[in-house]
Amino acid sequence: MPTQAYLLLSAALFCLGIFGALTRRNAIGVLVAIELMANAVNINLVAFSRVWGSLTGQVFTLFSLALTVSEVVIGLAIVILLYRAHQSVLTDSASEMKG
């Protein structure tokens, strides 16, 4: 499979992630969209790692996956706290928690 196919897939996933993050009102949907963007970046790293014949991109991808897992755990904890406070996971209710 040519590298352009991986890059087009990655660009499409990233664009879908941006669209989802900007249009969703549900906090869980926003987290999923951000996860989609992170996976698009990981596809780019692995594709360029394959092109250059180096394992550096794959190592960065492993570190990125570890960081993404911690991001999801913290994000879900915030969503649970948001639900406990407002009985809703809409991002509008999060803006009311400021002060």
C-alpha positions as CSV (number, residue, x, y, z in Angstrom):
1,M,0.0,0.0,0.0
2,P,1.5,3.4,-1.0
3,T,2.3,6.0,1.6
4,Q,-0.1,8.4,0.1
5,A,-3.0,6.1,1.1
6,Y,-1.9,6.2,4.7
7,L,-1.5,9.9,4.6
8,L,-5.0,10.4,3.1
9,L,-6.5,8.1,5.7
10,S,-4.8,10.1,8.4
11,A,-5.9,13.4,7.0
12,A,-9.5,12.2,6.7
13,L,-9.5,10.9,10.3
14,F,-8.0,14.1,11.6
15,C,-10.6,16.2,9.7
16,L,-13.4,14.0,11.1
17,G,-11.9,14.5,14.6
18,I,-11.8,18.3,14.2
19,F,-15.3,18.3,12.9
20,G,-16.5,16.2,15.8
21,A,-14.7,18.2,18.5
22,L,-16.1,21.5,17.1
23,T,-19.7,20.3,16.6
24,R,-20.4,18.0,19.5
25,R,-22.2,19.2,22.6
26,N,-21.7,15.9,24.5
27,A,-18.4,15.7,26.4
28,I,-17.9,12.0,25.7
29,G,-18.3,12.8,21.9
30,V,-15.7,15.5,22.2
31,L,-13.3,13.0,23.9
32,V,-13.9,10.4,21.2
33,A,-13.2,13.1,18.5
34,I,-9.9,14.0,20.2
35,E,-9.0,10.4,20.4
36,L,-9.6,10.1,16.7
37,M,-7.3,13.0,16.0
38,A,-4.6,11.4,18.2
39,N,-4.9,8.1,16.2
40,A,-4.6,10.1,12.9
41,V,-1.3,11.4,14.2
42,N,-0.2,7.9,15.2
43,I,-0.9,6.7,11.6
44,N,1.2,9.5,10.3
45,L,4.1,8.6,12.6
46,V,4.0,4.9,11.6
47,A,3.7,5.7,7.9
48,F,6.7,8.0,7.9
49,S,8.6,5.5,10.0
50,R,7.9,2.9,7.3
51,V,9.1,5.3,4.5
52,W,12.3,6.2,6.3
53,G,13.1,2.7,7.4
54,S,13.5,3.8,11.0
55,L,11.8,2.7,14.2
56,T,11.7,6.2,15.6
57,G,8.1,6.9,14.5
58,Q,6.9,3.6,16.0
59,V,8.6,4.4,19.3
60,F,6.9,7.8,19.3
61,T,3.6,6.1,18.6
62,L,4.0,3.9,21.6
63,F,4.7,6.9,23.8
64,S,1.8,8.7,22.2
65,L,-0.5,5.8,23.0
66,A,0.6,5.8,26.6
67,L,-0.1,9.5,26.9
68,T,-3.5,9.1,25.1
69,V,-4.6,6.5,27.6
70,S,-3.8,8.8,30.5
71,E,-5.7,11.6,28.7
72,V,-8.7,9.4,28.3
73,V,-8.7,8.4,32.0
74,I,-8.5,12.0,33.1
75,G,-11.1,13.1,30.6
76,L,-13.5,10.4,31.7
77,A,-13.0,11.4,35.4
78,I,-13.9,15.0,34.5
79,V,-17.0,13.7,32.6
80,I,-18.1,11.7,35.7
81,L,-17.6,14.8,37.9
82,L,-19.6,16.9,35.4
83,Y,-22.4,14.3,35.4
84,R,-22.5,14.2,39.2
85,A,-22.7,17.9,39.5
86,H,-25.3,18.6,36.7
87,Q,-26.8,15.2,35.8
88,S,-25.7,16.0,32.3
89,V,-22.6,15.5,30.2
90,L,-23.2,18.4,27.8
91,T,-20.4,20.9,27.5
92,D,-22.7,23.8,28.1
93,S,-23.1,22.7,31.7
94,A,-19.3,22.6,32.1
95,S,-19.1,26.3,31.4
96,E,-21.4,26.9,34.3
97,M,-18.9,25.3,36.7
98,K,-16.4,28.2,36.3
99,G,-17.4,30.2,39.2
